[in-house]
Amino acid sequence: MRVLNINSNDAGQRLDKFLSKAVPSLPSSLMYKLVRTKKIKVNRKRTEHMYVLNAGDTVELFIKEEFFDSPDKRSALRLTPHIDIIYEDDNILLCDKRAGMIVHSDDKEDTNTLISHISAYLYQKGEYDPDKENSFAPALCNRIDRNTGGIVIAAKNAQTLRIMNEKIKNRELTKKYLAAVHGIFEKKEDILKGYLLKDGNTNTVTVFDKKPKDPDAKSIVTGYRVLCEKKGLSLLEVDLITGRTHQIRAHMASVGHPLLGDGKYGVNKDDKKIGYKFQALYSYSLEFDFKTDSGVLEYLNGRKFEIDNDKIWFCREFR
């Protein structure tokens, strides 16, 4: 038998969600059966899989030890962390992700990811110990494409993760991007509207002026302001009013202004010749604009963080 003591990072989760993280080797079908047959109990009593855990609860598991066998959790935490920290406190960490790095593991890369570097950094600082956590690990609140750079938010505890996810869902954070695009705009400031349809097979999207018949088409709104023009290129500040897949890249290309270095939505053969292998897009500004209760994160309300333009690689084209 194993007894798991519920701490503050575990509290607030349904039992089944907690178990899927705490005992990942336990098949979900078996887990539900064990709950029904009282092989998994809470506070030494029969429970339901939808029970919401509280700090101080105990979860008793009368299951085989083999389900707890797993590789050393510390192995990936020994790498030398390489992260550019913009801001950090007891609850959150803001970092400047470089273009070319993925945020989470995929089929090709498991260790050299942003979340791996953040976890290793916090582990080596003594702020995160996987052996003391049942279900929580440092987590990213937002994601940025591999070849896009910019500000990423990491939560150091479960309470912060829940609050920040809710704020992002309710659009209580304002993120702005810098983008270098081909061509000169007739309108130096505008709000573009359209519809976006994703093709999962090719991992690309298509933008339409009018709503297509396909029910999966999503409306998109992209604001932009021209900051500088030079040698047939425009430097834009972009306000991503709706956040769809590849929205900025596809929307700009659809109006005849593909991003510098973008091989997916533009023809970047000439861009590559002069050294641009990533799309010129950077999430450079983040402002916390909370409209509802923000709990322990209230101190962040109204704060704004920006990455200096001098640190953004494509901005040199406009000096």
Short mmCIF file of the C-alpha atoms (twelve columns), coordinates in Angstrom:
data_MODEL
# 
_entry.id   MODEL 
# 
loop_
_atom_site.group_PDB 
_atom_site.id 
_atom_site.type_symbol 
_atom_site.label_atom_id 
_atom_site.label_alt_id 
_atom_site.label_comp_id 
_atom_site.label_asym_id 
_atom_site.label_seq_id 
_atom_site.Cartn_x 
_atom_site.Cartn_y 
_atom_site.Cartn_z 
_atom_site.pdbx_PDB_model_num 
ATOM 1   C CA . MET A 1   0.000   0.000  0.000   1 
ATOM 2   C CA . ARG A 2   1.083   3.565  -0.712  1 
ATOM 3   C CA . VAL A 3   -0.218  6.674  1.044   1 
ATOM 4   C CA . LEU A 4   0.001   10.012 -0.782  1 
ATOM 5   C CA . ASN A 5   -0.348  13.126 1.338   1 
ATOM 6   C CA . ILE A 6   -2.127  15.935 -0.481  1 
ATOM 7   C CA . ASN A 7   -0.282  19.244 -0.372  1 
ATOM 8   C CA . SER A 8   -1.223  22.723 -1.597  1 
ATOM 9   C CA . ASN A 9   -0.058  21.967 -5.149  1 
ATOM 10  C CA . ASP A 10  -2.282  18.875 -5.298  1 
ATOM 11  C CA . ALA A 11  -5.381  20.466 -3.754  1 
ATOM 12  C CA . GLY A 12  -8.262  21.595 -5.946  1 
ATOM 13  C CA . GLN A 13  -7.946  18.708 -8.405  1 
ATOM 14  C CA . ARG A 14  -10.375 15.884 -8.961  1 
ATOM 15  C CA . LEU A 15  -9.082  12.567 -7.704  1 
ATOM 16  C CA . ASP A 16  -8.897  11.022 -11.184 1 
ATOM 17  C CA . LYS A 17  -6.953  13.991 -12.580 1 
ATOM 18  C CA . PHE A 18  -4.563  13.835 -9.633  1 
ATOM 19  C CA . LEU A 19  -3.959  10.096 -10.043 1 
ATOM 20  C CA . SER A 20  -3.229  10.438 -13.771 1 
ATOM 21  C CA . LYS A 21  -0.279  12.672 -12.826 1 
ATOM 22  C CA . ALA A 22  0.796   11.043 -9.558  1 
ATOM 23  C CA . VAL A 23  0.726   7.468  -10.909 1 
ATOM 24  C CA . PRO A 24  1.103   7.851  -14.710 1 
ATOM 25  C CA . SER A 25  1.802   4.117  -15.192 1 
ATOM 26  C CA . LEU A 26  -1.657  3.217  -13.852 1 
ATOM 27  C CA . PRO A 27  -4.084  2.724  -16.784 1 
ATOM 28  C CA . SER A 28  -7.123  4.976  -16.481 1 
ATOM 29  C CA . SER A 29  -9.582  2.102  -16.913 1 
ATOM 30  C CA . LEU A 30  -7.961  0.223  -14.022 1 
ATOM 31  C CA . MET A 31  -7.816  3.361  -11.921 1 
ATOM 32  C CA . TYR A 32  -11.585 3.897  -12.182 1 
ATOM 33  C CA . LYS A 33  -12.167 0.245  -11.304 1 
ATOM 34  C CA . LEU A 34  -9.908  0.495  -8.247  1 
ATOM 35  C CA . VAL A 35  -11.817 3.542  -7.018  1 
ATOM 36  C CA . ARG A 36  -15.147 1.700  -7.428  1 
ATOM 37  C CA . THR A 37  -13.859 -1.382 -5.628  1 
ATOM 38  C CA . LYS A 38  -12.376 0.619  -2.721  1 
ATOM 39  C CA . LYS A 39  -8.776  -0.205 -3.602  1 
ATOM 40  C CA . ILE A 40  -8.209  3.529  -3.779  1 
ATOM 41  C CA . LYS A 41  -9.565  5.521  -0.840  1 
ATOM 42  C CA . VAL A 42  -9.419  9.084  0.432   1 
ATOM 43  C CA . ASN A 43  -8.999  9.648  4.159   1 
ATOM 44  C CA . ARG A 44  -9.429  5.887  4.649   1 
ATOM 45  C CA . LYS A 45  -12.965 6.012  3.264   1 
ATOM 46  C CA . ARG A 46  -14.646 5.012  0.034   1 
ATOM 47  C CA . THR A 47  -14.672 7.866  -2.458  1 
ATOM 48  C CA . GLU A 48  -15.672 8.859  -5.986  1 
ATOM 49  C CA . HIS A 49  -13.333 9.655  -8.859  1 
ATOM 50  C CA . MET A 50  -14.835 13.174 -9.067  1 
ATOM 51  C CA . TYR A 51  -13.946 13.989 -5.449  1 
ATOM 52  C CA . VAL A 52  -12.051 17.295 -5.248  1 
ATOM 53  C CA . LEU A 53  -8.959  16.933 -3.099  1 
ATOM 54  C CA . ASN A 54  -8.148  19.246 -0.195  1 
ATOM 55  C CA . ALA A 55  -4.795  19.998 1.381   1 
ATOM 56  C CA . GLY A 56  -4.269  17.544 4.227   1 
ATOM 57  C CA . ASP A 57  -6.212  14.695 2.606   1 
ATOM 58  C CA . THR A 58  -4.592  11.290 2.315   1 
ATOM 59  C CA . VAL A 59  -4.993  9.012  -0.697  1 
ATOM 60  C CA . GLU A 60  -4.506  5.307  0.052   1 
ATOM 61  C CA . LEU A 61  -3.640  3.082  -2.918  1 
ATOM 62  C CA . PHE A 62  -3.844  -0.694 -2.511  1 
ATOM 63  C CA . ILE A 63  -2.111  -1.444 -5.806  1 
ATOM 64  C CA . LYS A 64  0.977   -3.266 -7.043  1 
ATOM 65  C CA . GLU A 65  4.315   -1.558 -6.496  1 
ATOM 66  C CA . GLU A 66  5.142   -1.916 -10.178 1 
ATOM 67  C CA . PHE A 67  2.815   0.982  -10.968 1 
ATOM 68  C CA . PHE A 68  5.092   3.266  -8.963  1 
ATOM 69  C CA . ASP A 69  8.270   2.187  -10.731 1 
ATOM 70  C CA . SER A 70  9.553   4.960  -12.986 1 
ATOM 71  C CA . PRO A 71  12.866  6.355  -14.267 1 
ATOM 72  C CA . ASP A 72  14.815  8.669  -11.993 1 
ATOM 73  C CA . LYS A 73  12.899  11.942 -11.973 1 
ATOM 74  C CA . ARG A 74  16.106  13.849 -11.353 1 
ATOM 75  C CA . SER A 75  17.986  12.787 -14.504 1 
ATOM 76  C CA . ALA A 76  16.633  15.578 -16.740 1 
ATOM 77  C CA . LEU A 77  17.111  18.085 -13.919 1 
ATOM 78  C CA . ARG A 78  20.888  17.825 -13.995 1 
ATOM 79  C CA . LEU A 79  21.341  19.611 -17.328 1 
ATOM 80  C CA . THR A 80  22.961  23.025 -17.304 1 
ATOM 81  C CA . PRO A 81  20.041  25.468 -17.606 1 
ATOM 82  C CA . HIS A 82  20.200  28.115 -20.320 1 
ATOM 83  C CA . ILE A 83  17.339  30.578 -19.907 1 
ATOM 84  C CA . ASP A 84  17.125  34.346 -20.204 1 
ATOM 85  C CA . ILE A 85  15.079  35.463 -17.188 1 
ATOM 86  C CA . ILE A 86  13.162  38.731 -17.503 1 
ATOM 87  C CA . TYR A 87  11.402  38.606 -14.140 1 
ATOM 88  C CA . GLU A 88  11.063  36.136 -11.278 1 
ATOM 89  C CA . ASP A 89  9.339   35.941 -7.907  1 
ATOM 90  C CA . ASP A 90  8.031   33.195 -5.624  1 
ATOM 91  C CA . ASN A 91  5.119   32.408 -7.964  1 
ATOM 92  C CA . ILE A 92  6.105   33.053 -11.568 1 
ATOM 93  C CA . LEU A 93  9.059   33.248 -13.898 1 
ATOM 94  C CA . LEU A 94  9.094   35.206 -17.161 1 
ATOM 95  C CA . CYS A 95  11.744  34.235 -19.667 1 
ATOM 96  C CA . ASP A 96  12.785  35.294 -23.139 1 
ATOM 97  C CA . LYS A 97  12.603  32.171 -25.305 1 
ATOM 98  C CA . ARG A 98  15.028  32.218 -28.184 1 
ATOM 99  C CA . ALA A 99  13.915  31.335 -31.703 1 
ATOM 100 C CA . GLY A 100 14.671  27.718 -32.541 1 
ATOM 101 C CA . MET A 101 13.906  26.263 -29.091 1 
ATOM 102 C CA . ILE A 102 10.762  24.225 -28.503 1 
ATOM 103 C CA . VAL A 103 8.768   24.801 -25.326 1 
ATOM 104 C CA . HIS A 104 7.740   21.168 -24.691 1 
ATOM 105 C CA . SER A 105 9.181   17.836 -25.778 1 
ATOM 106 C CA . ASP A 106 8.179   16.260 -29.082 1 
ATOM 107 C CA . ASP A 107 9.140   13.183 -31.110 1 
ATOM 108 C CA . LYS A 108 12.520  14.689 -32.011 1 
ATOM 109 C CA . GLU A 109 13.555  16.426 -28.791 1 
ATOM 110 C CA . ASP A 110 12.907  15.347 -25.204 1 
ATOM 111 C CA . THR A 111 15.484  17.165 -23.075 1 
ATOM 112 C CA . ASN A 112 16.590  20.433 -24.688 1 
ATOM 113 C CA . THR A 113 13.248  22.182 -24.203 1 
ATOM 114 C CA . LEU A 114 12.298  25.400 -22.484 1 
ATOM 115 C CA . ILE A 115 10.349  23.668 -19.706 1 
ATOM 116 C CA . SER A 116 13.259  21.263 -19.108 1 
ATOM 117 C CA . HIS A 117 15.663  24.165 -18.668 1 
ATOM 118 C CA . ILE A 118 13.251  25.993 -16.353 1 
ATOM 119 C CA . SER A 119 12.673  22.860 -14.262 1 
ATOM 120 C CA . ALA A 120 16.425  22.243 -13.993 1 
ATOM 121 C CA . TYR A 121 16.997  25.860 -12.981 1 
ATOM 122 C CA . LEU A 122 14.366  25.699 -10.205 1 
ATOM 123 C CA . TYR A 123 15.583  22.294 -9.046  1 
ATOM 124 C CA . GLN A 124 19.165  23.484 -8.769  1 
ATOM 125 C CA . LYS A 125 17.982  26.589 -6.885  1 
ATOM 126 C CA . GLY A 126 16.187  24.350 -4.409  1 
ATOM 127 C CA . GLU A 127 12.727  25.649 -5.336  1 
ATOM 128 C CA . TYR A 128 11.508  22.419 -6.934  1 
ATOM 129 C CA . ASP A 129 11.987  18.864 -5.696  1 
ATOM 130 C CA . PRO A 130 10.105  16.190 -7.672  1 
ATOM 131 C CA . ASP A 131 10.420  13.762 -4.757  1 
ATOM 132 C CA . LYS A 132 8.299   16.085 -2.626  1 
ATOM 133 C CA . GLU A 133 5.586   16.563 -5.251  1 
ATOM 134 C CA . ASN A 134 2.846   14.063 -6.046  1 
ATOM 135 C CA . SER A 135 1.388   15.657 -9.152  1 
ATOM 136 C CA . PHE A 136 2.857   19.114 -9.781  1 
ATOM 137 C CA . ALA A 137 5.871   20.173 -11.819 1 
ATOM 138 C CA . PRO A 138 6.791   23.681 -13.030 1 
ATOM 139 C CA . ALA A 139 4.529   24.436 -15.987 1 
ATOM 140 C CA . LEU A 140 4.255   26.915 -18.850 1 
ATOM 141 C CA . CYS A 141 1.153   29.107 -18.962 1 
ATOM 142 C CA . ASN A 142 1.548   30.113 -22.609 1 
ATOM 143 C CA . ARG A 143 3.285   28.663 -25.637 1 
ATOM 144 C CA . ILE A 144 5.291   30.112 -28.509 1 
ATOM 145 C CA . ASP A 145 6.147   28.321 -31.763 1 
ATOM 146 C CA . ARG A 146 9.636   26.829 -32.061 1 
ATOM 147 C CA . ASN A 147 10.857  29.466 -34.518 1 
ATOM 148 C CA . THR A 148 9.217   32.442 -32.783 1 
ATOM 149 C CA . GLY A 149 10.940  34.134 -29.858 1 
ATOM 150 C CA . GLY A 150 9.615   36.062 -26.905 1 
ATOM 151 C CA . ILE A 151 8.116   36.135 -23.440 1 
ATOM 152 C CA . VAL A 152 6.903   32.880 -21.913 1 
ATOM 153 C CA . ILE A 153 5.259   32.623 -18.478 1 
ATOM 154 C CA . ALA A 154 6.126   29.720 -16.156 1 
ATOM 155 C CA . ALA A 155 4.188   28.905 -12.975 1 
ATOM 156 C CA . LYS A 156 6.113   27.732 -9.925  1 
ATOM 157 C CA . ASN A 157 3.079   26.339 -8.107  1 
ATOM 158 C CA . ALA A 158 -0.371  24.960 -8.890  1 
ATOM 159 C CA . GLN A 159 -2.271  27.959 -7.537  1 
ATOM 160 C CA . THR A 160 -0.389  30.307 -9.852  1 
ATOM 161 C CA . LEU A 161 -0.945  27.978 -12.806 1 
ATOM 162 C CA . ARG A 162 -4.720  27.875 -12.227 1 
ATOM 163 C CA . ILE A 163 -5.016  31.654 -11.840 1 
ATOM 164 C CA . MET A 164 -2.823  32.443 -14.833 1 
ATOM 165 C CA . ASN A 165 -4.618  29.961 -17.078 1 
ATOM 166 C CA . GLU A 166 -7.918  31.597 -16.155 1 
ATOM 167 C CA . LYS A 167 -6.544  35.084 -16.856 1 
ATOM 168 C CA . ILE A 168 -5.253  34.012 -20.265 1 
ATOM 169 C CA . LYS A 169 -8.589  32.368 -21.079 1 
ATOM 170 C CA . ASN A 170 -10.433 35.581 -20.131 1 
ATOM 171 C CA . ARG A 171 -7.967  37.751 -22.114 1 
ATOM 172 C CA . GLU A 172 -6.767  39.631 -19.042 1 
ATOM 173 C CA . LEU A 173 -3.207  39.703 -20.365 1 
ATOM 174 C CA . THR A 174 -2.097  41.903 -23.259 1 
ATOM 175 C CA . LYS A 175 0.648   40.500 -25.474 1 
ATOM 176 C CA . LYS A 176 2.184   42.439 -28.349 1 
ATOM 177 C CA . TYR A 177 4.569   41.286 -31.022 1 
ATOM 178 C CA . LEU A 178 7.233   42.819 -33.213 1 
ATOM 179 C CA . ALA A 179 7.329   41.575 -36.794 1 
ATOM 180 C CA . ALA A 180 9.418   42.438 -39.836 1 
ATOM 181 C CA . VAL A 181 7.483   42.010 -43.068 1 
ATOM 182 C CA . HIS A 182 8.101   42.483 -46.759 1 
ATOM 183 C CA . GLY A 183 6.596   45.549 -48.404 1 
ATOM 184 C CA . ILE A 184 5.368   49.006 -47.458 1 
ATOM 185 C CA . PHE A 185 1.858   49.457 -46.060 1 
ATOM 186 C CA . GLU A 186 -0.516  52.024 -47.493 1 
ATOM 187 C CA . LYS A 187 -2.267  52.236 -44.121 1 
ATOM 188 C CA . LYS A 188 0.268   52.754 -41.365 1 
ATOM 189 C CA . GLU A 189 -2.141  51.474 -38.717 1 
ATOM 190 C CA . ASP A 190 -5.125  49.179 -39.148 1 
ATOM 191 C CA . ILE A 191 -7.152  46.287 -37.769 1 
ATOM 192 C CA . LEU A 192 -7.341  43.309 -40.111 1 
ATOM 193 C CA . LYS A 193 -10.287 40.904 -39.956 1 
ATOM 194 C CA . GLY A 194 -10.860 37.554 -41.611 1 
ATOM 195 C CA . TYR A 195 -11.392 33.839 -41.122 1 
ATOM 196 C CA . LEU A 196 -8.810  31.146 -40.549 1 
ATOM 197 C CA . LEU A 197 -9.061  27.470 -41.426 1 
ATOM 198 C CA . LYS A 198 -6.471  24.972 -40.195 1 
ATOM 199 C CA . ASP A 199 -5.236  21.949 -42.109 1 
ATOM 200 C CA . GLY A 200 -4.002  19.425 -39.546 1 
ATOM 201 C CA . ASN A 201 -2.342  17.252 -42.180 1 
ATOM 202 C CA . THR A 202 0.027   19.974 -43.349 1 
ATOM 203 C CA . ASN A 203 0.064   22.015 -40.128 1 
ATOM 204 C CA . THR A 204 -0.790  25.137 -42.101 1 
ATOM 205 C CA . VAL A 205 -3.692  27.575 -42.089 1 
ATOM 206 C CA . THR A 206 -5.523  29.494 -44.801 1 
ATOM 207 C CA . VAL A 207 -7.001  32.959 -44.320 1 
ATOM 208 C CA . PHE A 208 -10.232 34.072 -46.017 1 
ATOM 209 C CA . ASP A 209 -11.803 37.521 -46.275 1 
ATOM 210 C CA . LYS A 210 -15.306 36.056 -46.097 1 
ATOM 211 C CA . LYS A 211 -16.443 33.200 -43.885 1 
ATOM 212 C CA . PRO A 212 -16.110 29.867 -45.726 1 
ATOM 213 C CA . LYS A 213 -18.734 27.169 -45.500 1 
ATOM 214 C CA . ASP A 214 -16.465 24.924 -43.440 1 
ATOM 215 C CA . PRO A 215 -17.768 25.044 -39.826 1 
ATOM 216 C CA . ASP A 216 -14.214 24.759 -38.473 1 
ATOM 217 C CA . ALA A 217 -13.290 28.219 -39.799 1 
ATOM 218 C CA . LYS A 218 -12.491 30.659 -36.971 1 
ATOM 219 C CA . SER A 219 -12.752 34.440 -37.028 1 
ATOM 220 C CA . ILE A 220 -9.484  36.334 -36.590 1 
ATOM 221 C CA . VAL A 221 -8.660  39.942 -35.726 1 
ATOM 222 C CA . THR A 222 -5.113  41.293 -36.018 1 
ATOM 223 C CA . GLY A 223 -4.108  44.876 -35.247 1 
ATOM 224 C CA . TYR A 224 -0.871  46.395 -36.506 1 
ATOM 225 C CA . ARG A 225 1.063   49.668 -36.380 1 
ATOM 226 C CA . VAL A 226 4.029   50.497 -38.610 1 
ATOM 227 C CA . LEU A 227 7.018   51.535 -36.498 1 
ATOM 228 C CA . CYS A 228 9.670   51.876 -39.188 1 
ATOM 229 C CA . GLU A 229 10.271  51.335 -42.905 1 
ATOM 230 C CA . LYS A 230 13.560  50.618 -44.626 1 
ATOM 231 C CA . LYS A 231 14.696  49.010 -47.888 1 
ATOM 232 C CA . GLY A 232 11.271  47.637 -48.742 1 
ATOM 233 C CA . LEU A 233 10.677  46.185 -45.278 1 
ATOM 234 C CA . SER A 234 8.285   47.295 -42.534 1 
ATOM 235 C CA . LEU A 235 8.752   46.843 -38.792 1 
ATOM 236 C CA . LEU A 236 5.377   46.336 -37.135 1 
ATOM 237 C CA . GLU A 237 3.976   46.245 -33.651 1 
ATOM 238 C CA . VAL A 238 1.230   43.632 -33.809 1 
ATOM 239 C CA . ASP A 239 -1.696  43.247 -31.429 1 
ATOM 240 C CA . LEU A 240 -2.938  39.667 -31.534 1 
ATOM 241 C CA . ILE A 241 -6.582  40.364 -30.680 1 
ATOM 242 C CA . THR A 242 -7.574  36.751 -31.348 1 
ATOM 243 C CA . GLY A 243 -4.991  34.053 -30.788 1 
ATOM 244 C CA . ARG A 244 -5.230  31.427 -33.528 1 
ATOM 245 C CA . THR A 245 -2.611  29.053 -34.910 1 
ATOM 246 C CA . HIS A 246 -0.047  30.911 -37.078 1 
ATOM 247 C CA . GLN A 247 -2.431  33.887 -37.119 1 
ATOM 248 C CA . ILE A 248 0.091   36.708 -37.512 1 
ATOM 249 C CA . ARG A 249 2.157   34.889 -40.133 1 
ATOM 250 C CA . ALA A 250 -0.817  33.795 -42.231 1 
ATOM 251 C CA . HIS A 251 -2.782  37.038 -41.877 1 
ATOM 252 C CA . MET A 252 0.139   39.206 -42.963 1 
ATOM 253 C CA . ALA A 253 0.902   36.926 -45.906 1 
ATOM 254 C CA . SER A 254 -2.760  37.033 -46.973 1 
ATOM 255 C CA . VAL A 255 -2.594  40.833 -47.384 1 
ATOM 256 C CA . GLY A 256 0.650   40.656 -49.366 1 
ATOM 257 C CA . HIS A 257 3.160   41.227 -46.546 1 
ATOM 258 C CA . PRO A 258 4.746   37.889 -45.569 1 
ATOM 259 C CA . LEU A 259 7.137   37.894 -42.644 1 
ATOM 260 C CA . LEU A 260 10.835  38.147 -43.312 1 
ATOM 261 C CA . GLY A 261 12.317  34.644 -43.148 1 
ATOM 262 C CA . ASP A 262 8.977   32.812 -43.163 1 
ATOM 263 C CA . GLY A 263 9.263   29.690 -45.317 1 
ATOM 264 C CA . LYS A 264 5.752   28.448 -44.611 1 
ATOM 265 C CA . TYR A 265 3.653   31.448 -45.633 1 
ATOM 266 C CA . GLY A 266 6.153   33.344 -47.752 1 
ATOM 267 C CA . VAL A 267 8.858   32.642 -50.321 1 
ATOM 268 C CA . ASN A 268 12.025  33.062 -48.302 1 
ATOM 269 C CA . LYS A 269 14.693  31.775 -50.706 1 
ATOM 270 C CA . ASP A 270 16.281  35.218 -50.863 1 
ATOM 271 C CA . ASP A 271 15.835  35.680 -47.090 1 
ATOM 272 C CA . LYS A 272 17.815  32.515 -46.416 1 
ATOM 273 C CA . LYS A 273 20.645  33.742 -48.633 1 
ATOM 274 C CA . ILE A 274 21.158  36.693 -46.299 1 
ATOM 275 C CA . GLY A 275 20.941  34.563 -43.162 1 
ATOM 276 C CA . TYR A 276 17.281  34.614 -42.095 1 
ATOM 277 C CA . LYS A 277 16.292  31.061 -41.194 1 
ATOM 278 C CA . PHE A 278 13.492  31.940 -38.728 1 
ATOM 279 C CA . GLN A 279 10.394  34.061 -39.229 1 
ATOM 280 C CA . ALA A 280 10.917  37.616 -37.975 1 
ATOM 281 C CA . LEU A 281 8.358   37.479 -35.155 1 
ATOM 282 C CA . TYR A 282 8.847   38.204 -31.458 1 
ATOM 283 C CA . SER A 283 6.447   38.350 -28.522 1 
ATOM 284 C CA . TYR A 284 8.177   41.331 -26.963 1 
ATOM 285 C CA . SER A 285 5.584   42.887 -24.622 1 
ATOM 286 C CA . LEU A 286 3.398   41.482 -21.834 1 
ATOM 287 C CA . GLU A 287 1.028   43.457 -19.617 1 
ATOM 288 C CA . PHE A 288 -1.098  42.116 -16.774 1 
ATOM 289 C CA . ASP A 289 -4.517  43.763 -16.948 1 
ATOM 290 C CA . PHE A 290 -6.647  41.814 -14.473 1 
ATOM 291 C CA . LYS A 291 -10.389 42.528 -14.536 1 
ATOM 292 C CA . THR A 292 -11.418 39.892 -12.006 1 
ATOM 293 C CA . ASP A 293 -10.065 38.571 -8.705  1 
ATOM 294 C CA . SER A 294 -6.457  37.499 -9.122  1 
ATOM 295 C CA . GLY A 295 -5.827  36.107 -5.636  1 
ATOM 296 C CA . VAL A 296 -2.154  35.736 -4.754  1 
ATOM 297 C CA . LEU A 297 -1.156  37.325 -8.080  1 
ATOM 298 C CA . GLU A 298 -2.881  40.674 -7.455  1 
ATOM 299 C CA . TYR A 299 0.525   42.350 -7.070  1 
ATOM 300 C CA . LEU A 300 1.132   41.779 -10.801 1 
ATOM 301 C CA . ASN A 301 -1.914  43.757 -11.904 1 
ATOM 302 C CA . GLY A 302 -0.923  46.722 -14.045 1 
ATOM 303 C CA . ARG A 303 2.675   45.605 -14.472 1 
ATOM 304 C CA . LYS A 304 4.212   45.565 -17.932 1 
ATOM 305 C CA . PHE A 305 7.320   43.762 -19.163 1 
ATOM 306 C CA . GLU A 306 9.118   44.377 -22.454 1 
ATOM 307 C CA . ILE A 307 12.165  43.029 -24.247 1 
ATOM 308 C CA . ASP A 308 14.515  45.733 -25.497 1 
ATOM 309 C CA . ASN A 309 14.411  46.030 -29.303 1 
ATOM 310 C CA . ASP A 310 18.206  45.929 -29.369 1 
ATOM 311 C CA . LYS A 311 18.020  42.293 -28.201 1 
ATOM 312 C CA . ILE A 312 15.697  41.229 -31.023 1 
ATOM 313 C CA . TRP A 313 17.703  39.904 -33.941 1 
ATOM 314 C CA . PHE A 314 15.697  41.255 -36.882 1 
ATOM 315 C CA . CYS A 315 15.392  44.795 -35.539 1 
ATOM 316 C CA . ARG A 316 18.944  45.470 -36.751 1 
ATOM 317 C CA . GLU A 317 17.537  45.731 -40.291 1 
ATOM 318 C CA . PHE A 318 15.906  49.047 -39.275 1 
ATOM 319 C CA . ARG A 319 18.824  50.779 -37.547 1 
# 
